[in-house]
Amino acid sequence: MKKMIYATCLLSLYLLTACNNNMADEGLYQKSGNTINVNNQRSDIYNEKHQRSSTDFGYVRHQKSPIRGTDMSIDPSVFDREKVADTISRLCTALPNVDDVSTLVTDEEVLIVYHTETGDRDFTADQVKRTAMSLVPRSYHVYVSDNTNLRKNVESYSTMRSNNPKHESALNKLIKEMKKSPQGKKMNNGENENGETREDLNRQ
């Protein structure tokens, strides 16, 4: 009789634990409040069904919220800038000492303004930059700044289109200001901190 009672208690405890684990997963990682399932977003970044106009820029701002890390594998053949901006902002808010991120994705650049209270600005800039670099085609250049006074400037270009003849000179002025902030380490021997080659710099 004691063995039967003991076995019943063990079975009840197992079922209760399994139920709680399932509820926790649903509550934390499904769309609820400020938390989102990143796995669901991964396939949407480059999804033709959700693609906006190819001339639209993408701008998104995020503040820190819980996020589960994941491998962001993407198909570069279809590129939704709004989705990419959204994902970059979300992943950057998961970085240490980064709690408010605004991201603008154009046809050639990614501009990121973030708030941080880090003790190592260069290291944090490198983390933010490389997070963005991991999500965009290698032809893109990434510029970052922890000067939050530039946030409004970045946001103001979110409604601009790549076929606007004025956008290039305006963005170049903003990029020049952003580069006054740390940009992290060189990407490699052939590319500078922003992923620019010597050929890229000569065209500017």
C-alpha positions in Angstrom: 0.0 0.0 0.0 2.8 2.4 0.9 4.5 1.7 -2.4 1.4 2.5 -4.4 0.9 5.8 -2.5 4.6 6.7 -3.1 4.3 5.9 -6.8 1.2 8.0 -7.1 2.9 11.0 -5.4 5.9 10.8 -7.8 3.7 10.6 -10.8 1.6 13.7 -9.7 4.8 15.7 -9.0 6.2 14.8 -12.5 3.0 15.9 -14.2 2.8 19.2 -12.2 6.4 20.0 -13.1 5.9 19.4 -16.8 2.8 21.5 -16.9 4.6 24.4 -15.2 7.5 24.3 -17.6 5.1 24.5 -20.6 3.3 27.4 -19.1 6.6 29.2 -18.4 7.8 28.8 -22.0 4.5 30.1 -23.4 4.5 33.1 -21.1 8.1 34.1 -21.7 8.7 33.5 -25.3 5.4 34.1 -27.1 4.3 37.5 -28.0 3.1 39.0 -24.7 3.7 42.5 -23.6 7.3 43.6 -24.4 8.6 40.0 -24.9 8.7 38.3 -28.3 9.7 34.9 -29.7 12.8 35.7 -31.7 12.5 32.4 -33.6 9.3 33.6 -35.1 11.0 36.8 -36.2 14.0 35.1 -37.8 12.1 33.9 -40.9 10.2 37.2 -41.3 13.3 39.4 -41.7 13.7 38.3 -45.3 10.1 37.4 -46.2 8.7 38.4 -49.6 5.2 38.3 -48.3 5.9 41.0 -45.7 8.3 43.0 -47.9 7.8 46.8 -48.0 8.8 48.9 -50.9 12.4 48.3 -51.9 13.0 52.1 -51.6 11.7 52.4 -48.1 14.2 52.8 -45.2 13.5 50.9 -42.0 13.6 52.5 -38.6 12.9 50.9 -35.2 13.6 51.9 -31.6 13.7 49.4 -28.7 14.3 49.6 -25.0 15.7 46.7 -23.0 13.4 43.8 -22.4 13.9 40.0 -21.8 15.1 38.2 -24.9 16.2 34.6 -25.6 19.4 34.3 -27.7 19.2 32.6 -31.0 21.1 32.0 -34.2 19.8 34.5 -36.7 20.3 32.7 -40.0 18.8 34.7 -42.9 18.3 34.6 -46.7 20.0 37.7 -48.2 18.0 37.3 -51.4 14.9 39.0 -49.9 15.6 42.0 -47.6 13.0 43.7 -45.5 14.7 46.7 -43.9 12.0 47.3 -41.3 12.3 43.8 -40.1 16.1 44.0 -40.0 16.0 47.3 -38.1 13.6 45.7 -35.6 15.8 42.6 -35.1 19.0 44.6 -34.7 17.4 46.9 -32.1 16.0 43.9 -30.2 19.3 42.0 -30.1 21.3 45.1 -29.2 19.1 45.8 -26.1 20.2 42.3 -24.9 23.8 43.4 -24.8 25.3 44.4 -21.4 24.9 48.1 -20.6 22.8 48.8 -23.7 19.2 49.7 -22.9 17.8 52.0 -25.6 18.5 51.4 -29.3 17.4 53.2 -32.4 18.2 51.6 -35.7 17.9 53.0 -39.3 18.5 50.6 -42.2 19.0 52.3 -45.6 20.0 50.8 -48.9 23.7 50.8 -48.0 24.1 51.6 -44.3 22.9 50.8 -40.9 22.9 53.7 -38.4 22.5 52.8 -34.7 22.1 55.3 -31.8 22.1 53.7 -28.3 22.1 54.7 -24.7 24.8 53.1 -22.5 26.5 53.6 -19.2 29.4 51.4 -20.0 32.8 51.8 -18.6 34.3 50.8 -21.9 32.7 52.7 -24.8 34.9 51.1 -27.4 34.1 47.6 -26.4 30.3 48.3 -26.3 30.5 50.1 -29.7 32.2 47.0 -31.1 29.5 44.7 -29.7 26.6 46.8 -31.1 28.3 47.2 -34.5 29.1 43.5 -34.9 25.6 42.5 -33.9 24.3 44.6 -36.8 27.0 43.3 -39.1 25.9 39.7 -38.5 22.4 40.5 -39.8 23.1 42.5 -43.0 24.8 41.7 -46.3 28.6 42.3 -46.1 28.3 45.2 -48.6 26.6 47.2 -45.9 28.5 49.7 -43.7 27.5 50.1 -40.0 27.8 53.3 -38.0 27.1 53.5 -34.3 26.9 56.3 -31.7 26.3 56.5 -28.0 25.5 60.2 -28.4 21.7 60.0 -27.8 21.4 63.6 -29.0 21.6 62.2 -32.5 18.6 60.0 -32.0 16.2 62.6 -33.4 18.4 63.0 -36.5 18.4 59.2 -37.2 14.6 59.1 -36.6 14.0 62.0 -39.0 15.4 60.0 -41.9 13.0 57.0 -41.3 10.5 58.4 -43.7 13.0 59.1 -46.4 13.4 56.8 -49.5 16.6 55.7 -51.2 15.5 57.3 -54.5 15.3 60.7 -52.8 18.2 62.7 -54.3 18.8 64.6 -51.1 19.2 61.6 -48.8 22.8 60.8 -49.6 24.3 64.2 -48.6 22.0 64.4 -45.5 23.0 60.9 -44.3 26.7 61.6 -44.9 26.5 64.6 -42.6 24.9 62.5 -39.9 27.4 59.7 -40.3 30.2 62.2 -39.9 28.7 63.2 -36.5 28.2 59.6 -35.5 31.8 58.7 -36.2 32.9 61.1 -33.5 31.7 58.4 -31.1 33.7 55.1 -30.7 33.1 52.7 -33.6 34.9 49.6 -32.2 37.7 47.6 -33.8 38.5 47.3 -37.4 36.5 44.5 -39.1 39.6 43.0 -40.7 42.7 44.1 -42.6 40.8 45.2 -45.7 37.9 47.0 -43.9 37.9 49.7 -41.3 35.8 50.0 -38.2 32.6 50.5 -40.2 33.2 47.8 -42.8 34.4 50.3 -45.4 37.2 49.4 -47.8 39.7 51.9 -49.3 37.7 51.8 -52.5 34.5 52.7 -50.5 36.3 55.7 -48.9 37.6 56.9 -52.3 34.0 57.0 -53.6 32.8 59.2 -50.8 
